[in-house]
């Protein structure tokens, strides 16, 4: 039987695949091998685009990015470094790029990447400066978005977990989700090794799971489904092998929604707020987040935790960026209807 989480994720992937089949026309892209199709784009040219419309010239664009956002990324080395992360399944699952066959595919090239969606929005000039966007997310101070911020979450043994947070914007930490299957599970010994775990959470209220034996991922299981899955939970490489072994032990008791637990602990350690950005078409992720929030004991921390959907955020974005999000992702503001997918009758969507 298919779980509700898998059903929600699969339906969203189905829609995004069909939208990108249409959107990719005239843009450099390939489709992965296998039965689970994913469109992956490659950059075209090297000059930064200046036209913010959806129909700019081919020079200096990337099919997975809104043109103004991509121009801003090219101009900011610290943002451009996000392209350093190589697509984990590229060698087995993807044809070579058509324009530059020696280039290695990056995770941000994937049409399913939540990090790419996050950068499409917050790298677009004017978005981070918008009072409406700041108010929606509760960001009072003037600050530049920092993508891939390395937190310092204390462990009971005196070391730190340098976990990566998708975005730090002033005093706000953001985790972005799109088609990821869930928030991952980890062995109880790993999760309970955080110094402030019992101070922050009532462990009896957190969702528990049994950790199954690890298996090799199929080529169709793209890394955007499992973001940060095997990221080390400690900043000490010498300890990773023992922790990895505990993750792989069949029947090991564990916690679900590990990424959320870790991010709440990161917000506590940094005296920051935390927001989950997820799609309104993923009620499964929303329910998982509510479960974790309900287990937070500290009321002063609990009020700093929030969730916002991409759709709610879209209502405060520039019109041309909203048009891009509608066509490519089917993301529109609440009360609006997404544009139809070409080739499908309205009843088929």
Secondary structure, 3 states (H helix, E strand, C coil): CCCHHHHHHHHHHHHHHHHHHHHCCCCCEEECCCCCCCEEECEECCCCCCCCCCCCCCCCEECCCCHHHHHHHHCCHHHHHHHHCECCCHHHHCCCCCCCCCCCCEHHHECCCHHHHHHHHHCCCCCCCCHHHHHHHCCCCCCCCEEEEECCEEECCCCEECCEEEEEECCEEEEECCCCCCCCCEEHHHHCCECCHHHHECHHHCCEEEECCCCCCCCCCCHHHHCCCCCCCCCCHHHHHHHHHHHHCCCEEEECCHHHHHHHHHHHHHCCEEEEEECCCCHHHHHHHHHHHHCECCHHHHCCEEEEEHHHHHCCCCHHHHHHHHHHHCCCCCCCCCCCCCCCCHHHC
